[in-house]
């Protein structure tokens, strides 16, 4: 079977436009950064170790593509000589778009001061929210000029929130201390990087490269992986849609399997005035979620096209599973573009890597992290477009191949 995830999406999802990019750019300016990420084996969530505080300390954060800010628990052992909580109605509070004055009845500490700004933090898995203290402190990130990470670069007054530890329970990885939001909002990680380094020609752009040991690039292409390949060539583009909540959507117009249209209610594929419908991208959902009627149409069509392959007992959370040996038999001429459309749920059992989202879903389709693995996904805010590559495996590289051994 051919191996591709987003290439599969190009066949599976007919998006509104597609072009090829065939140019690169080089610059000696400090205008690109890299953040190593890894996948937690138990939860399938992506985790980034980010340098914060004074003295610098690596802190693990869950990566939330649609998160509005970076939050961390400060209730215990938050030690930093550069921590500061902005006062109510300050310019920092205005930038964070909050006019709420925070009050704390415990002993003063990071996350607990009076007459400071309050902002809601959210656990993206459970949806649990909690009022948190807006704060600023040092954040450092690796620079890069090529395929290797360079020196750490400091942002001295990075805005974030100090959240209560209850937000960590019970579903986030055990060592994680917060969530790093990449959404379209005033104090998300990409927005603050673009604001702080805009004078150096830093583009308001970032790119995901998901893998067990992957990377997030901040700044414009080119992006290099071992053995010296620019993985942004070629890249296709489609319009990027921002929801009222700062979430990332694309427009899907049809679904195709084996180059045949799947019959479905296409009105679900558009976002209405209430923000319902459409196709969202997510790093929190491990597998693509389909609204119930779309899921039913896709699975029925898929199994019909593979009618010669018997179904086997399902493995939760999946509902369509096949015998892996028969599925890979050399006499089966059916081809699925994208190994990420199927997942080996148990030894010998491969399941269609899509989940039934039910009837009352906010987004009709949520493209999960599994479908984006080993593809470059670029979020270009300046041009309001989403860029995507075909599988990097076709180019004999992967999202695991940034040379992190060269970190200074």
N, C-alpha and C positions, 0 to 999 in steps of 0.2 A: 504493500500500500504506500502511496505517496505520502510524504510527511510534511504537513503544513498546517498552521492554525488559522492565521489571518487570510492566507491564500484560500483556505476553505471558506472563509467568510465572504470572499469575493464571489465565490460560486454560490454559496448558501444564501447570502444576503445581497440583493441588488440595490446598491446605494445610489445616491442622486447624481454623483459625478465621479470621474476617475481620470487622472492625468499622471504622467510620469515626470519625475524630476531627474535631470541629468547633469546637474552642476554641483560644485562644491565650493567651499570658501575656506580660506585660512586667514588667521589673524594672530598677531603677536600680543594682542590685548588680553587682559584678564577678563574673559567673557564666557567661560564655560566651567562647569563644576560637575563632579560626579559623587554619587552617594551609593555605596554598596548596600545591597539588600539580600536577605536570604529568606527562604520559606520555612516556616515552622511546621515540622512533620505532623504534629498532633492536630493543629487547627487549620492548616493550609493557608494561614494568613502570612503576609509578607512583613518582615521586620527590618528596620534600619537602625543601625547604631550611630547616633548623632552626638557630636561633641558639643557640650554645653557647660556653662558656669565658669567660675574662676576660683581655683585652678580647673583646667579643662577635665571633663569626665565624660566617658562614653556612656550614653544612656539609650536603651533599646525602646523603640517606638514601633507600633503597628502602622503600616502605611495605608492611608485611606485616600484613594483617588479623589473622592468627592467631599472630603472633610474641609471645613471652613477655616480651621486654625490648627495650631499645634498646642496640645495640652499635656501636662505632666502632673503627677501627684507630688505634692510638696509637704505632706503631713509629717513625714519622718525623714530626717537626715538630708534635708536640702541645705547644703552648705556652699555658699558662694559670696565672695566679697563684692560682687558687681550686681547682685539682685536689687531690683527697684520696682516698687508698685506705684504706677502713676496715680495722681490724685484725681478725684472726680472732676469732670468737665475739662480735663487737660486735652492738649492736642493729640496725645496718644489715644485717649479714649474716643475722641472724635474719629480718628483714623480707624479704630476698631468698630466704629458705628455703635457705640454703647453710651447711654446716658443714665445708666443705673448706678447708684452709689452703693457700694458693698459695705456691709457691716459684719464684724466678727466679734463674738463674745468670749473668745478664748484668749490665751496669752499671745501677744504679737509674735509672728513668725512668718516665713514665706507662705503666702496663701491666706494669711489671716491678719488683715489690717482694717482699720476704719477709714471711711471717707476715701476709699479707692474704688476703681471701676469694677463692676460685676458683669460677667459674660457667661452665657450658657456653654458648657462643654457636653459632648455627647459620645457615648459608646456606640460606634457604628454597627456593631453586631447585634446588641440587644435593643438599641434605641433609647436606653436610659440616659437621662440628662441630669445635670446638676449645676447650680450656680457656682461660678469660679471667679477667682481674683485675676484681673488683667495684670500682667507683669512684664518686665523686660530684663534680659540678661544676655550674656555673650553666647553666640552660637558660631561654631566653626565648621567649615566644609572643605573638602578636597578640591583644589583647582586642577585643571588639566589642559594641556595643549596638544594632546595626541591620544595614544592608546594607553598611556600610563597615568595614574593619579599623580598630581604634583603636591606642593606644600599646602597645608591647611591655611585657609583664609578666614579672617575673623569678621563677624558682624557684631559690633559691640552692644547694640541696644535692640535685640530681636524681641518682638512682641509675641507673647504666648499667654496661656492661662494656667494657673495653679488650681488643679481640680482635686476633689476628695477621692480617696482611694477606693471608695465603693464603686466607682465607674469601671474599675479594672475587673471586677468579679462578674460572673465566674468563667467567662468564655475566652478571655484574651490569654495569650501565652504567659506562662507563669513568671517569667523574668521581666516582662514588659512593664514600663512605668508610664506610658502614655500613648497618644496617637498623633501622628504627623499628617496633617491635612494638606492635600494638594489641590483643593477645589478653587473655583474662581471666586475669590473673596478678598477683602482688603488686607488681611493679615495671614493668609495661607503662606506656606513655605515658598512656592514659586513667585508669588506676588512680592513678598518682601525681598527676595533675592534680586528680582528685576528692579525694584525701587532703589535698593542700596547700591547696586552696581550699574545702574543705567548710564551713568557718566562714562563708563568704560566700554560702552557699546554692547552691553549685555541685552540679549533679546528676550522678550517675555514669552519664552518657549521652554518646554521641558519634554522629555521623552522617556517612556517606560521600556525596559527590556527585562521582562519577567522570566525567571528561571530559579532553580533551587539556590543558586548563587548568582543573582542578577545585579542590575544596576539601574539607577535613574540618572539621566543626564539633564542638567539645567543649562539653558543657553541653546543657540542654534547649531545646526549641523555644520561640518561633518562630525560623525561619531565613529570612533575606531574600536575594533575588536581584533584580538589576535587571529590570524597572523598579519596584522596591519591593514585590515579591510575596513573601508568606509561603509558601514552597514546602512547608511541613509541613501544609498544608490542601488537600485531605483526605489523611489518612494511614491506611492499614489496618494492623492488627496481627496477628501470629501468635506463639505461644509461642517463645521463644528457648531453645535447648538448649545447654548448655556441656559439651563433652567432657572426659574426665579430663585431657587435655592443654591445656585452656583454649581450645579452638577453638570457633567459632560454627557451630551447626547449627540447622536448622529441620526440622519434620516434614512430609514430603510423603506424601500418601496415594494419589494417582493421577496419571497423565499424560494430558492430553487434547490432541488435535490436531483442528482444525476442529470442536470441540465433541463429539468422539467419544473414548471411552476407548481408550487403547492397551493391548492385552493384555500383561501382564508379571508377573513374580514379585514380588508386593507385599511379601513377607517381606524383600526386600533394602532396602526403604524405611525399615525400622525399625533403630535401633541396638541391637545385642545386648549382652550382658554384657561382651564383650571390647572393646566400642567399635567394632565392625565394622558397616558399613551406614550408612543415613541419608543426609542431604543437608547438605553443608558449603558455606559461602560462602568465597570466596578472591579476594584481589587479586593473588596470584602467578600463578595459572593464567589465561591470557588468554581462554580459551574454556571453556565448560561441558564437563566430562568425565563420561561415562556408563559405568557398568559394562557389559561387553561384551553381555550378554543384553538389557539395557535399550537400549543403543545400537542393536543389531540390530532390536529391535521398533520403536523410534522411527523409524529411517531407512526401514525397509520400509513402515511405515504412512504416513510422510510422502510417499514417492515414489508410493505407491499413490493417495493423495489428489491428487497432482499428476501423474497418469499421462499427461495430455495434453501435458506439458512434457518433452521428451527430456533425458536426462542427457548431460553432456559429460565429457570427461576430467577426472579428479579433480586437485585441487591440494592437495598436502600442507600441513597435517596433516589436511585434510578428506577425506571419502569420498563425499559426495553433493553434486554440483555441477550447476548448470543454466545454460542460455543466458540471460543477463540480459535481453536484448531480448524474448525470448519470455515470460519470467517476468513482465515488466512490461507485456505487451500488454494493451490496454484490453478485449479480448474475454475475457480470463481472469477468471472470476468468483470464483475462490479468493482469500480474503483471509487474510493472515498478520498477526496482531496482534503487531507488534514487528519493526521493522527490525533489531533486534539478534539476531533468530533467523537472519538471513542476513548473510553478509559478502562483499563484493566481493573475491575472492581475487586475481583478475587482471582487466584490462579486459575487460568483456563476459562475465565468468564469476562467478556468485554461488553460494556454497556454504553448506550448512547448517552453522551455527557451533557444532557439537557434535563432540566428539572421542571416539573409542573408547578407554576406559581399560583394557581388558583384563579378565581374569577375577579377578585377585587385587588388587582395589582396597580400600583401607580404608573409604572412603566410597563408597556406591553412586552418588551424584551429587555433583559439585563444581560449584557455580554460579560461573562465571568472571567476570572483570571486564567483558568485552564485554557480557554480558547485564545488567549492572548500570549501564551508562553512562547518564547523563542521567536518573537516578532518585535520589530521596533514600532512603537506606537507614539507618535509625536503630536503634542498639543501646542499648536501655534496660535497664541492669543492675538498677536498683532494682525494676523491675516484671517482669523476666525475659521481655521481649518484643522482637520485631523489628518495627519500623515500616517501611512502604514506601509510596511514592507511585506513581501512574501516571506515564507519561513527562512530564517537565517541558516537552517540546516542545508538548504539548497546551495548556499555559498560556503559550505564546509566550515562554518563557525556557529556559535550559539551565544545566547545571552549570558552564559557562564564564562565567557572568554575575555573579559576585561582583565588586564594584567595587574591584579591587585598585589601580586608579590613584589611589585616595584614601588609600593607605597613608601614614601620617605619616613 
